[in-house]
Structures are given as C-alpha cells and as structure tokens.
Amino acid sequence: MKIAAFIGRRVLRVVLCLIAVSVLTWMLLQLAPGDFSTIRSVGAGSVGLAQSATTDHVAAVEARYGEDVPSWQQYLTFMSGVVTGDMGPTYRYPHLTVEQIILRGFPISAGLALGATLIAVVVAVPVGILAAVRRKTVWDSGSMFVVTLGHGLPNYLTGLVLVLVFSSALQLLPPFGWNGPQNIIMPMLALSASPIAMLARYVRNSVLENLREEYVVAARARGGRFRVIMNRHVLRNSLMPLVTVLGPMFATLATGTIFVESLFGVPGLGRYFTEAATQRDMPLLMGSTLFFAALLMTMNLLVDLTYAALDPRVRANLGLARAVEEKPDTEEEPTVPDAVARSAPAQGGAL
C-alpha cells in the first residue's frame, strides 16, 4: 500500500507539473510577436505552412486556432486532445497530426540516446576506475583533463569537429543524411562526449570514496588481495549509484538531440522541435514540449523506484520502509575492529 500511495503521489505531481509547463508554454507563445491564430498569414508563409495544404486541413486548423476562437478555448481544446490522444493538425505538415510526428520522430531520437548512453558507460566506467586506482598519476590527471574538456564542449560543436575529422579529412563517414548505419555513428559520438566526461568523474569520485571506507582499509591491512577487494566491495558499492544517473541521462539525451539532429540531418523529434520553434508551429511546439517534459519526469520516477528496490536506505528516506533508528548519543563508541565487523557485511560481505 505504501508503494501504491507513493506512486500515486508522484503521478499526481507529474500531472500538476505538466499542466504548469503547458500553461507557461502557451502564455509564452501568445506573448510572442505575431498572431498564431491567423490562418491566412500562416498560409502566406509567415510560419511556413506548406503550399500543398488542402482546404480540409486549413478548415481543421482554423476550427481549433482561428482568430475567432478565444485563446483560452484554444488551450482547452489542445489539452483535451492531449488527454484523448488527438492533438490535431500542425501548421507546417498538412498531412500529419502532432501525435503522428511524435510517434515518427521519437524512436529515432530514443535510439540515438540509447546508443550514446551505452557508449558513455562502456568508456567512462573503466576510465573512472583507473583514474581512481592510479590517483595522482599521469593517467589520472591526463584522463580527467580530457573528459573535462569533453564536458565543456557543447554537443553540436563536438559534432562539427567529428564532421571535419571523419568526413572532410578522412572521408570515412557521410556528413549529412539518414540513409544507413553509417549515418548513425557521428550523431551518437557527438551525443556521448559530455556523458562520458560526467560519468567518468562520477565513477572516479565514487571509487575513491569507497576506497577510504574502514572495511576496505581493514581488509587491505589483513592482507586481502587488491583485485578481490575491488571486485567484491569497492566496485559493487561504487557502481550501484549509477542507476540514479543513467535514467535522467537517457531522458536528457533523448530530449537534447535538437542541435545534433539538425546538424546531421537526422529526422528525429529534436529536429521537428527545432523546425516548430523556428517556423512558429504552435501545435507541434506545444505537443513536443509536453512530450519531452513527460519523458523526463517519468524517467525520474522510474529511477526512484529502481533505486528504492536496490537500497533499503532509499526506501526509508522515501517513506516506503521503516528508517533505521538512531542510537543514543550516550552509547559508547565502538572500537575499530567492531566497526569494521559491523560495516563489512552491509557493504558486501567478508572476504
């Protein structure tokens, strides 16, 4: 029952946040220069309505967002379409609805985000572990310098560098288009540069923190093999918190492919979002904004539930289990061997 109540509260919070996002987005669109409801100006090209728009399409847009329809009614009409799955036509694409564009573009964006996340994990985890194990060495300072540099570069600038190297100089990969597997490589690499840097630094700090724990120090003092200590204690406790990072990272990458998709000509949802913003396609801009916000909030909820299932301390903090009662301050401090004996099983068991 506690889990059901927790999920219910979080779902209600997500719904309220999405309503707030929709209201703010709609208000900003209404404050922008121009009139989104004037269908004639749309057809003249001020927001890029295709010349092939049919009479039925123009009538459908005018019925929802015409100049005779009040702004509040336009908003309620759109939000009712969000609930029912019928967000209506767009200005830019006369033969596609908002939900059709989302269903067409998001799998491509999600595929790029998933590939970039896998690349980041495969590269960052060993780099971070080696940097922690070889602390204050050339490898540590050099690898952290490189990943910090990668973290500071925006993904579109990384994409431009990749185009110059692999397309212009080496002529190994096509610089633009979406015609085959060869077009996937550079967008994934451009998206993975910043996550690699963030994960490598995160893993390094986590491993260093666990290496300083008393049970690890005691195990090494007793003559335990370093490889066994790393595998059984340090790595398991250092890598588990990555669960809390990977979920939001995937959602951020899936919603942050906007510039990369435009740069490489990838027909993902980020590219549609960019076109909707530049050409002022209000229905598509509203729909994609709400979809991105819902995706990010849902991933955060899933991460909380996953991490609560793995760590009882998180369940206690979230109110899903009884918190461990704190010992009174008058209790005598345990000796070092007692503290090690108590903490070792909780951190991975005795050697």
Secondary structure, DSSP 8 states (H G I E B T S, - for coil): -HHHHHHHHHHHHHHHHHHHHHHHHHHHHHHSSS-TT-HHHHHTTSS---TT--HHHHHHHHHHH-TTS-HHHHHHHHHHHHHHT---B-SS-TT-BHHHHHHHHHHHHHHHHHHHHHHHHHHHHHHHHHHHHTTTSHHHHHHHHHHHHHHHS-HHHHHHHHIIIIIIIS--S-SS--SSGGGTHHHHHHHHHHHHHHHHHHHHHHHHHHHTSHHHHHHHHTT--HHHHIIIIIHHHHHGGGHHHHHHHHHHHHHS-HHHHHHHT--SHHHHHHHHHHTT-HHHHHHHHHHHHHHHHHHHHHHHHHHHHH-HHHHHHTTSS-------TTS----HHHHHHHHHHHTT---
